[in-house]
Amino acid sequence: MRLEKVVAKALENVNNDRYLLAKAIGKRANELSSGALPLVDMDIKKAKLTDIALYEIAEGKLSISAEN
């Protein structure tokens, strides 16, 4: 899937709130760097952690809310 489509799908999952999406991606990337396992089938050593987090959000593997 093209990155533009992934971003659009991720934005849909956070009610088109770019700030919330950026915050969620950063938080999840920190979790991944601390040893959390990715929820999507991507190699953590080859893909950027922010890309993995973006795909997780786009695929609905994470629930994102303003409180997080």
Sequence and secondary structure as in RCSB ss.txt:
>XXXX:A:sequence
MRLEKVVAKALENVNNDRYLLAKAIGKRANELSSGALPLVDMDIKKAKLTDIALYEIAEGKLSISAEN
>XXXX:A:secstr
  HHHHHHHHHHHTTT HHHHHHHHHHHHHHHHTT   SSS  TTTS HHHHHHHHHHTT S   TT 
